[in-house]
Amino acid sequence: MNNSTQKADISALARPSGAFAMLAVDQREGLRAMMAEFQDGPVTDRQMSDFKMAALRALTPHASAALLDRELAWDRAVAERAVAPGCALIAAGDTLISGPGELVAEARIDEAVVPAKVRAEGAVAMKLLVIWRPDEPPEPRVALVDDFVARCRAAGLASIVEPVCRRRRDGQPWNTAEGILPAARELGGRGADIYKAEMPLFGKGGEAEVRRACAELTRTVQGPWVVLSSGVEPDAFPQAVDWACREGAVGFLAGRAVWRMVIGRPDLDAALQQEAVPRLQRLAEVVDRAVGG
């Protein structure tokens, strides 16, 4: 079933300009791996939760929306009011499953995230990660997205779908960037209110080539789309976002490009203010200019 009609109102997720400057802090085992680079012992759930709360307090005054996971962030952020007023809440509706050599090899709908409950707690949207591989059949992915979009719609929540390309199951060599457009052809018309895409070509190559790829994504996705930052160097992300928005994207939903560089700093709060906040502010200025005119 194609759910391309009856789109939700997503204006609460946007800046006054109409552009989307959304912060992701829903990373789980990926964040644990990043933090493990800076300490000898295991990274605890509490350490990750503390990092997320500090990031939310510092950064959400400058974000139009924030994406939080159930496992490490949602309940605590709501209880502590860690998200700034005026920053919309997005609940991660996925459970992430690791596999050989992959921190996230599969994603499913998290049945512990109840749409009506998170809406009552302030959510205006939910997000679903979808793992896309060229040698796996499309039908399960399409069914997953259709199910998720229907659940969000029934609860009065906007739906954000995030296909992420992974290596082939059969071990054959393959450039994951080549899957970004095919994933959009498959899932970009299933009715999600926002399509969250990997940056075409991961932002690599000349401006003309990257912008052509972004324009093709705009023609393919049936609705607004934003870019994520994984796979793009943080210093290169603002330029990549600008190119994407000038070819039809409406903003970003990103984490690593904003806060990755402050992990491991002895004074986290100061590092967030000195480095992460200016990065987010610059990105917001980029999308305001490129989308809002």
ABEGO torsion letter per residue (X at the ends): XBAABGBBBAAAABBAAGBBBBBBAABBAAAAAAAAAABABBBBAAAAAAAAAAAAAAAAAABABBBBBAAAAAAAAAAAGABBBGBBBBBBABBBBBBBGBABABBBBBAABBAAAAAAAGBABBBBBBBBBAABBAAAAAAAAAAAAAAAAAAGBBBBBBBBBBBBAAGBBBBAAAAAAAAAAAAAAAGBABBBBBBBGGGBEBAAAAAAAAAAAAAABBEBBBBBABGBBAAAAAAAAAAAAAAGBAEBBBAAAAAAAABGBABAAAAAAAAAAAAAAAAAAAAAAAAAX
